[in-house]
Amino acid sequence: MDSTAALDDVLAAAPAAIDAAATLEELDRVESGLLGKSSPVGDVRRSMGGLDPAERPIIGARLNEVTERIQGMLEKRRAALEMEREALLLEDDRIDVSLESHSFPLGALHPIQQTIDEIVDIFVGLGYRVADGPEAELGWYNFDALNTPPTHPARLESDTLYLAHGKPEDEVLLRTQTSPVQVRWMEEHQPPVYVVAPGKVYRQETTDATHLPVFHQIEGLAVDQSIQFSDLIGTLAHFSREFFGPETRVRLRPDFFPFTEPSADLSVSCFACDGGQPGCRVCGGAGWLEILGCGMVDPNVLEAAGYDPAQVSGFAFGMGAERMTMVRHGINDIRHFIDNDLRFLSQFR
Ligand code: DAH
C-alpha cells in the first residue's frame, strides 16, 4: 500500500478510535497506536528518507497534515476527558455542608459538684478559706478531738467503716463526717479561722432513697475573738438566702452534737409553698426544710486543737451536699445521683 493511502486510512479510522477512548490512559494508548513509532504514520515517517525526491514534499506535506489533524482530534478528546475527570473528582470530594455532623454533647459538672461549688462560693464571698483533709482519717480526729467519747454509738463497727483498729491515735477509719477537718485546720493555723471544708464522707449504711454509704458534706468553722451565737445565725441566714432565694426565712431548733454546745439544727422556709400548702411536694406540708446541723464550738474541741477557750470562741456547721441538692430541686431519691443516667444528669447543665 502506498504511503498516501496508508495515511488516508489512518485519518479515516482516527475519529472513531479517539472517541472510543473512555479515559486519559486509553487515549494515550490510542495516540501511540495512531502516531507512535510502530504505527502506520510512524512507518511513513521513517520511510521519508528513502523516497523519491519528487515524491518527498508531497508525502511529507500529507504526513504533516494528517499528523496535525489527528493531534487536533486527540487534543479535543483529551480536554473533554480531563473535564470529565475533574467533574468526577469534584463529585467524589463533595462536602455537603448541610449534612448533620457527628455531635459531641457538651458535658457538665455533676449536680453534687455544682452544689458544692455554689455553697463554697457563697462562703468564699464572706471571706472564708477552703480546707480539706484525708478521707482515711484517724479515730482521734474523727471522734476524740471532736469530744466524742469511746462509748459513742457512732463509733460502733455497725456505723463506721474501720481500716485499722487500735488506739485513737492509730485507729484508721473512713471519716464519717467532714468535722475532723476543723481540728486539723486549727492545729495548723492560728485564729481567726474562717474555713469551709467540702468532701466525701463514709458510713456503714444500707442504700435507700435517702441514704448512701458514700456522700458529701460541707463543713464550716469560724473561730475568732468573741464569736457569738448571733454570728452563727446571721451567717447561716445570709447563706440560706443566697442559696434558696432572698425570701427565705430560717428557723433554729435545739439539737445535740458532741462537738458543739449549744447545738442546733437549721431549717429554711419551704421555697415551694412557704408553709402554706398541706401535702406540698417539697416539704410535705411542714413548711420547713431541715438542712444542716450547727452550734457553738465546744471548748473541749478548741482545747484538743490547741486553742485557748478563754481567748477565742467559735461556731461550726455541717451540711450534706446530696440533701441540699435534693431539697433545692425536689429530688425524691438520692440514688439518682449515682445511677449515671444521662436523662437525670443532663437536667443539671
Ligand atoms: N458532723 C455532723 C454530721 O455529720 C454535722 C455537723 C453538725 C457539723 C454540727 C458541725 C456541727 O460542724 O456544728 O451529722
Boltz pocket constraint, residues with backbone or C-beta under 6 A from the ligand:
constraints:
  - pocket:
      binder: B
      contacts: [[A, 176], [A, 177], [A, 178], [A, 179], [A, 219], [A, 220], [A, 257], [A, 259], [A, 260], [A, 264], [A, 292], [A, 293], [A, 294], [A, 295], [A, 315], [A, 316], [A, 317], [A, 318], [A, 319]]
      max_distance: 6.0
